[in-house]
Amino acid sequence: MNNNPWKILLSVLLFLIIIAGTFSGGYLVGQLLPIAKGDTILPSSLVQNKSTETPDTGGANLEVLFQPFWEAWNYVEREYVDQPVDKTKMMRGAISGMLASLGDKHTSYMDPDTYLQQSTPLQGEYEGIGAWVDVTGEYLTIISPMPGSPAEEQGLKLEDQIIAIDGEDVTGISGDLVLRRVLGPAGSVVKLTIFRPATNEKLDVEITRKKIEIPSVSGKMLENDIAYIQLINFGEKTHADLVVELKSLLAQNPIGLILDLRNNGGGYLNAAIEVSSEFVDKSPIMYEEFGDGHQVEYNVKLKGIATKIPLVVLINGGTASASEITAGAIQDYDRGLLVGTQSYGKGSVQNWITLQNDQGAIRVTIARWLTPNQRQINSVGLTPDFIVEITEDDMTAGVDPQLNKAIEILTKSK
């Protein structure tokens, strides 16, 4: 048994997970993930840094601790009725179960396919239906369809739950696995059965998948000389694209700026600090609070180019994690007003650690983050200064009362 290669591999993977919190790497602030498929290279900011130090994990105690595990493994490997057993599947299941035992829906295992699918969208393009989703609930849940996507064209909405795929019930199946079954090549069709809590109805929707290109930043001038910028996510190029857009709009001498963070599911922590630094000239932008109670401040990184212009930020239930960092800093420093509805409430930071031998990755919650005023918004969210709802009638009529309120505020402040 001591020379069993599966025992060696699994032991190494379990060891890596146990020590994962010891090292620093590329942090994500809990991005809500899009339904996607891609084959591009993992961003360097997600790759776990290596360390030459070996932490003390109490090897002798672990040997004793894992004796029942190996006893169960060996018995299943030898006696299970359907032979041979899939050892890779067993190994991945063991890791998933271990992380699930922590009771944190944002700490989990990603098999190699899921890892690739979930890291790709921050790079700008992928194939899928084009919807930001939450994989952590009872059902795969739509946070928002992406503008111009097949999901938007077919009318998917916030809080829609995917309860069946191509006629097959997915109740009890983890969100990560459901996400994979929704995937497929561009041009193929998937039939989704949706439960819509807002109206208590079930809908069958056929969606043709396509290649989705995600512009991280878009902007334009509105009436009354008001500049408008929408951030889709906080990816690798978001800050650079934002600066280009800001310079173009500010050159037109707007009286105010609307920053639209609605349905922005988040992304890289570093991008959140850089983006916030363009609008806020005070520090800290946020605090990171670790399990032992110590805090790390994240300060303004540079001299922003939009720190004085009157500002309104649009938020809603799809505004999560990195976008809440930016909105929270703007609100705490009275830099601008928030308009819309309560944000998602994602106040934790995850580290993504790639596992050896192409066995996927784990995401581990390493800290919670606080706003400059030391607010912990996890599962609470940010409350707008002006609460403005969007009704079904508004959407049918193509009316955006949240945007209209922002325009009203900036026009009156002129």
C-alpha positions as CSV (number, residue, x, y, z in Angstrom):
1,M,0.0,0.0,0.0
2,N,2.9,2.4,0.7
3,N,3.9,2.4,-2.9
4,N,0.4,2.9,-4.3
5,P,0.8,5.7,-6.8
6,W,-2.8,6.9,-6.2
7,K,-2.1,7.2,-2.5
8,I,1.0,9.3,-3.3
9,L,-0.9,11.5,-5.7
10,L,-3.8,12.1,-3.5
11,S,-1.6,12.7,-0.5
12,V,0.3,15.4,-2.4
13,L,-2.9,17.1,-3.4
14,L,-4.4,16.9,0.1
15,F,-1.1,18.4,1.4
16,L,-1.2,21.2,-1.0
17,I,-4.8,22.0,0.0
18,I,-3.9,21.9,3.7
19,I,-1.1,24.4,3.2
20,A,-2.8,26.5,0.6
21,G,-3.5,29.4,2.9
22,T,0.2,29.8,3.7
23,F,1.2,31.4,0.4
24,S,0.1,34.5,-1.4
25,G,-0.9,34.5,-5.0
26,G,-3.4,36.0,-7.5
27,Y,-6.5,37.0,-5.6
28,L,-10.1,37.1,-6.8
29,V,-12.8,38.8,-4.8
30,G,-15.4,36.2,-5.5
31,Q,-16.3,36.9,-9.1
32,L,-19.7,35.5,-10.0
33,L,-19.0,33.3,-12.9
34,P,-20.3,33.3,-16.4
35,I,-21.6,30.3,-18.3
36,A,-18.6,29.9,-20.6
37,K,-16.3,27.7,-22.5
38,G,-12.8,28.6,-23.6
39,D,-9.4,27.4,-24.5
40,T,-7.2,30.4,-23.7
41,I,-4.3,30.4,-21.3
42,L,-4.9,31.0,-17.6
43,P,-4.1,34.6,-16.6
44,S,-0.8,34.9,-14.9
45,S,-2.4,36.7,-12.0
46,L,-4.3,33.5,-11.2
47,V,-1.3,31.3,-11.1
48,Q,-0.2,30.3,-7.6
49,N,3.3,31.4,-6.6
50,K,5.6,28.7,-5.4
51,S,7.5,28.9,-2.1
52,T,10.7,27.2,-1.0
53,E,9.5,27.0,2.6
54,T,7.7,23.9,4.0
55,P,5.2,24.7,6.7
56,D,4.9,22.4,9.7
57,T,1.8,20.3,9.2
58,G,2.5,17.6,11.8
59,G,3.2,14.8,9.4
60,A,3.0,12.0,12.0
61,N,-0.4,13.2,13.2
62,L,-1.7,13.4,9.6
63,E,-0.6,9.8,9.0
64,V,-2.8,8.7,11.9
65,L,-5.6,11.1,10.9
66,F,-5.8,9.7,7.4
67,Q,-5.7,6.0,8.3
68,P,-9.6,5.7,8.2
69,F,-9.6,7.4,4.9
70,W,-7.1,5.0,3.3
71,E,-9.0,2.1,4.9
72,A,-12.2,3.2,3.2
73,W,-10.3,3.9,-0.1
74,N,-8.8,0.5,-0.2
75,Y,-12.0,-1.3,0.7
76,V,-13.9,0.5,-2.1
77,E,-11.1,-0.1,-4.6
78,R,-11.1,-3.8,-3.7
79,E,-14.8,-4.6,-3.1
80,Y,-17.1,-2.1,-4.9
81,V,-19.5,-4.0,-7.1
82,D,-18.8,-2.2,-10.4
83,Q,-15.1,-2.7,-11.1
84,P,-12.8,-1.1,-11.9
85,V,-13.5,2.0,-9.9
86,D,-12.6,5.4,-11.4
87,K,-9.8,6.5,-9.1
88,T,-9.5,9.9,-10.6
89,K,-13.2,10.6,-9.9
90,M,-12.7,9.2,-6.4
91,M,-9.7,11.5,-5.8
92,R,-11.6,14.6,-7.0
93,G,-14.6,13.6,-5.0
94,A,-12.5,13.3,-1.8
95,I,-11.1,16.8,-2.3
96,S,-14.6,18.2,-3.0
97,G,-16.0,16.7,0.1
98,M,-13.1,17.9,2.2
99,L,-13.6,21.5,1.1
100,A,-17.4,21.3,1.4
101,S,-17.0,20.3,5.0
102,L,-15.8,23.8,5.8
103,G,-19.3,25.1,5.2
104,D,-18.1,28.0,3.0
105,K,-19.9,28.0,-0.4
106,H,-17.0,30.1,-1.9
107,T,-14.4,27.5,-1.0
108,S,-14.5,24.6,-3.4
109,Y,-12.7,22.3,-5.9
110,M,-12.7,22.9,-9.6
111,D,-11.8,20.0,-11.9
112,P,-9.6,20.8,-14.9
113,D,-12.5,21.6,-17.2
114,T,-14.3,23.8,-14.7
115,Y,-11.1,25.6,-13.8
116,L,-10.5,26.5,-17.4
117,Q,-14.1,27.6,-18.0
118,Q,-14.2,29.7,-14.9
119,S,-10.9,31.5,-15.4
120,T,-11.4,32.3,-19.1
121,P,-14.0,35.0,-19.0
122,L,-11.8,37.6,-17.3
123,Q,-9.6,37.4,-20.4
124,G,-12.3,38.8,-22.7
125,E,-14.0,36.1,-24.8
126,Y,-15.4,32.6,-24.6
127,E,-18.2,30.4,-26.0
128,G,-21.5,30.0,-24.2
129,I,-24.9,31.6,-23.7
130,G,-23.6,34.8,-22.2
131,A,-24.9,35.1,-18.7
132,W,-23.3,35.8,-15.3
133,V,-24.3,33.1,-12.9
134,D,-24.0,32.1,-9.3
135,V,-22.9,28.4,-8.9
136,T,-23.1,28.3,-5.1
137,G,-26.8,28.0,-4.5
138,E,-29.3,25.1,-4.7
139,Y,-29.6,25.7,-8.4
140,L,-27.4,27.4,-11.0
141,T,-28.8,31.0,-10.8
142,I,-28.7,33.8,-13.3
143,I,-27.2,37.0,-12.0
144,S,-27.5,38.8,-15.2
145,P,-27.4,38.2,-19.0
146,M,-24.6,39.9,-20.8
147,P,-25.6,42.8,-23.1
148,G,-26.3,41.5,-26.6
149,S,-25.9,37.9,-25.6
150,P,-28.1,34.9,-26.5
151,A,-29.2,34.8,-22.9
152,E,-30.4,38.4,-23.1
153,E,-32.1,37.8,-26.4
154,Q,-34.1,34.9,-25.0
155,G,-35.2,36.9,-22.0
156,L,-33.2,35.4,-19.1
157,K,-33.5,37.5,-16.0
158,L,-31.9,38.1,-12.6
159,E,-32.7,35.2,-10.1
160,D,-33.8,32.8,-12.9
161,Q,-32.9,29.3,-11.7
162,I,-31.9,26.5,-14.2
163,I,-33.8,23.5,-13.0
164,A,-33.4,21.2,-16.1
165,I,-31.2,20.9,-19.1
166,D,-32.5,19.4,-22.4
167,G,-35.4,17.9,-20.4
168,E,-33.2,16.3,-17.6
169,D,-33.8,17.5,-14.0
170,V,-30.7,18.9,-12.4
171,T,-32.0,19.0,-8.8
172,G,-29.3,18.1,-6.3
173,I,-26.5,18.5,-8.9
174,S,-23.8,21.1,-7.9
175,G,-23.8,24.4,-9.7
176,D,-20.3,23.7,-11.2
177,L,-21.5,20.5,-12.8
178,V,-24.7,22.1,-14.1
179,L,-22.6,24.9,-15.6
180,R,-20.6,22.3,-17.5
181,R,-23.7,20.7,-19.0
182,V,-25.0,24.1,-20.2
183,L,-21.8,24.5,-22.2
184,G,-21.3,23.6,-25.8
185,P,-19.8,24.8,-29.1
186,A,-20.9,27.9,-30.7
187,G,-23.9,27.2,-33.0
188,S,-25.3,24.3,-30.9
189,V,-28.7,24.6,-29.1
190,V,-29.4,24.0,-25.4
191,K,-32.9,23.8,-23.9
192,L,-33.1,25.2,-20.4
193,T,-36.0,24.9,-18.1
194,I,-36.1,28.0,-15.9
195,F,-37.9,28.6,-12.6
196,R,-38.6,32.3,-12.2
197,P,-39.2,33.1,-8.5
198,A,-40.5,36.6,-9.2
199,T,-43.5,35.2,-11.0
200,N,-43.5,31.6,-9.7
201,E,-43.5,30.2,-13.2
202,K,-41.5,27.6,-15.2
203,L,-40.3,28.4,-18.7
204,D,-38.6,26.3,-21.4
205,V,-36.0,28.4,-23.3
206,E,-34.0,27.2,-26.3
207,I,-30.7,29.1,-26.6
208,T,-28.2,28.9,-29.4
209,R,-24.7,29.2,-28.0
210,K,-22.2,31.5,-29.6
211,K,-18.8,33.1,-29.2
212,I,-19.1,35.8,-26.6
213,E,-16.8,38.8,-26.6
214,I,-16.8,40.8,-23.4
215,P,-15.8,44.4,-23.7
216,S,-14.7,45.2,-20.1
217,V,-15.5,48.9,-20.4
218,S,-17.9,50.9,-22.6
219,G,-18.7,54.6,-22.5
220,K,-20.6,57.4,-24.2
221,M,-21.9,60.9,-23.7
222,L,-25.6,61.3,-22.7
223,E,-27.9,64.3,-23.0
224,N,-27.2,67.3,-20.7
225,D,-23.4,66.8,-21.1
226,I,-23.3,63.8,-18.8
227,A,-20.6,61.1,-19.3
228,Y,-21.6,57.5,-18.8
229,I,-19.2,54.5,-18.3
230,Q,-20.2,50.9,-17.8
231,L,-17.9,48.3,-16.3
232,I,-18.8,44.7,-17.2
233,N,-16.2,43.1,-15.0
234,F,-12.8,43.6,-13.3
235,G,-10.5,41.7,-15.6
236,E,-6.9,42.0,-16.7
237,K,-7.4,44.9,-19.0
238,T,-10.2,46.7,-17.2
239,H,-8.1,49.5,-15.7
240,A,-6.2,50.3,-18.9
241,D,-9.5,50.3,-20.9
242,L,-11.1,52.5,-18.3
243,V,-8.3,55.1,-18.5
244,V,-8.7,55.3,-22.3
245,E,-12.5,55.8,-22.0
246,L,-12.2,58.3,-19.2
247,K,-9.7,60.5,-21.1
248,S,-12.0,60.5,-24.1
249,L,-15.1,61.5,-22.2
250,L,-13.4,64.0,-19.9
251,A,-12.0,65.8,-22.9
252,Q,-15.7,66.7,-23.8
253,N,-16.1,68.6,-20.5
254,P,-19.0,66.7,-19.0
255,I,-20.8,68.2,-16.0
256,G,-20.9,64.9,-14.3
257,L,-20.2,61.1,-14.6
258,I,-22.3,58.0,-14.2
259,L,-20.4,54.8,-13.3
260,D,-22.6,51.8,-14.1
261,L,-21.7,48.8,-12.0
262,R,-25.0,47.0,-12.3
263,N,-24.7,43.3,-13.0
264,N,-20.9,43.5,-12.6
265,G,-20.0,40.2,-11.0
266,G,-16.5,41.2,-9.9
267,G,-13.0,39.9,-10.8
268,Y,-9.5,40.6,-9.7
269,L,-8.8,42.4,-6.4
270,N,-5.9,44.4,-8.0
271,A,-8.2,45.6,-10.7
272,A,-10.7,46.8,-8.1
273,I,-8.0,48.9,-6.4
274,E,-6.8,50.4,-9.6
275,V,-10.3,51.3,-10.8
276,S,-11.2,52.8,-7.4
277,S,-8.0,54.9,-7.5
278,E,-9.3,56.7,-10.6
279,F,-12.3,58.0,-8.7
280,V,-11.1,58.2,-5.1
281,D,-8.1,60.1,-3.8
282,K,-8.2,59.0,-0.2
283,S,-6.8,55.8,1.4
284,P,-7.5,53.1,2.3
285,I,-9.7,51.8,-0.5
286,M,-10.4,48.7,1.6
287,Y,-9.1,46.5,4.4
288,E,-8.4,42.8,4.1
289,E,-9.1,41.0,7.4
290,F,-7.6,37.5,8.0
291,G,-8.7,34.7,10.3
292,D,-6.2,35.7,13.0
293,G,-7.7,39.2,13.1
294,H,-4.9,41.2,11.5
295,Q,-5.7,43.6,8.7
296,V,-4.0,44.8,5.6
297,E,-4.8,48.2,4.1
298,Y,-5.1,48.6,0.3
299,N,-4.3,52.2,-0.5
300,V,-4.8,54.4,-3.6
301,K,-2.3,53.2,-6.2
302,L,-2.0,56.3,-8.4
303,K,-3.3,59.8,-9.0
304,G,-6.7,59.3,-10.5
305,I,-8.1,61.4,-13.4
306,A,-11.7,61.5,-12.3
307,T,-11.5,62.3,-8.6
308,K,-13.2,65.7,-8.7
309,I,-16.0,65.4,-11.3
310,P,-19.5,64.9,-9.7
311,L,-20.2,61.2,-9.6
312,V,-23.2,58.8,-9.4
313,V,-22.8,55.0,-9.2
314,L,-25.5,52.6,-10.3
315,I,-25.7,49.3,-8.4
316,N,-28.2,46.4,-8.1
317,G,-28.4,42.8,-6.9
318,G,-25.9,41.8,-9.6
319,T,-23.2,44.2,-8.3
320,A,-20.8,41.9,-6.5
321,S,-17.4,41.6,-4.9
322,A,-14.8,43.8,-6.8
323,S,-17.5,46.2,-7.9
324,E,-18.7,46.5,-4.3
325,I,-15.2,47.4,-3.3
326,T,-15.3,50.3,-5.7
327,A,-18.8,51.4,-4.8
328,G,-18.1,51.0,-1.1
329,A,-15.1,53.3,-1.2
330,I,-17.0,55.9,-3.2
331,Q,-19.8,55.8,-0.7
332,D,-17.7,55.8,2.5
333,Y,-15.7,58.8,1.3
334,D,-18.8,60.7,0.1
335,R,-17.1,60.8,-3.3
336,G,-20.4,60.1,-5.1
337,L,-24.0,58.8,-4.6
338,L,-25.2,55.3,-5.1
339,V,-28.4,54.8,-7.0
340,G,-30.3,51.6,-7.5
341,T,-31.0,48.5,-5.3
342,Q,-29.1,46.6,-2.7
343,S,-25.9,45.1,-4.0
344,Y,-25.2,41.3,-3.8
345,G,-23.1,41.3,-0.6
346,K,-19.9,39.4,-1.5
347,G,-17.4,40.4,1.1
348,S,-14.7,37.7,0.9
349,V,-11.4,37.2,-0.9
350,Q,-10.5,33.9,-2.6
351,N,-7.1,32.5,-3.6
352,W,-7.1,30.1,-6.6
353,I,-4.5,27.4,-6.3
354,T,-3.6,25.2,-9.2
355,L,-3.0,21.6,-8.3
356,Q,-0.2,19.4,-9.6
357,N,-0.5,17.0,-12.6
358,D,-3.2,19.1,-14.3
359,Q,-5.8,18.1,-11.6
360,G,-7.6,21.4,-11.6
361,A,-7.6,23.9,-8.8
362,I,-9.1,24.9,-5.5
363,R,-10.5,28.2,-4.5
364,V,-10.1,29.0,-0.8
365,T,-11.5,31.9,1.1
366,I,-8.4,33.5,2.7
367,A,-9.9,36.7,4.1
368,R,-12.8,39.0,4.4
369,W,-12.7,42.6,3.1
370,L,-14.1,45.7,4.7
371,T,-14.9,49.1,3.3
372,P,-12.9,52.2,4.4
373,N,-15.3,52.7,7.3
374,Q,-14.7,49.1,8.4
375,R,-18.1,47.9,7.1
376,Q,-18.4,44.1,6.5
377,I,-20.9,43.7,3.6
378,N,-20.8,39.9,3.2
379,S,-24.4,38.6,2.8
380,V,-25.6,42.2,3.4
381,G,-24.6,44.3,0.5
382,L,-24.4,48.0,0.0
383,T,-27.5,50.1,0.5
384,P,-27.9,52.8,-2.2
385,D,-28.3,56.5,-1.2
386,F,-31.3,56.5,-3.5
387,I,-33.3,53.2,-3.7
388,V,-34.8,53.0,-7.2
389,E,-36.4,49.8,-8.5
390,I,-36.9,48.7,-12.1
391,T,-40.2,47.0,-12.7
392,E,-41.2,44.5,-15.3
393,D,-43.3,47.3,-17.0
394,D,-40.1,49.5,-17.1
395,M,-38.2,46.7,-18.8
396,T,-40.9,46.1,-21.3
397,A,-41.2,49.8,-22.1
398,G,-37.4,50.1,-22.3
399,V,-37.3,52.6,-19.5
400,D,-34.4,52.8,-17.0
401,P,-35.5,54.7,-13.9
402,Q,-32.2,54.2,-12.2
403,L,-30.3,55.8,-15.0
404,N,-32.9,58.6,-15.1
405,K,-32.5,59.3,-11.4
406,A,-28.7,59.5,-11.8
407,I,-29.1,62.0,-14.6
408,E,-31.6,64.0,-12.5
409,I,-29.1,64.2,-9.6
410,L,-26.2,65.3,-11.7
411,T,-28.3,67.9,-13.6
412,K,-29.5,69.4,-10.3
413,S,-25.9,69.6,-9.0
414,K,-24.7,71.6,-12.0
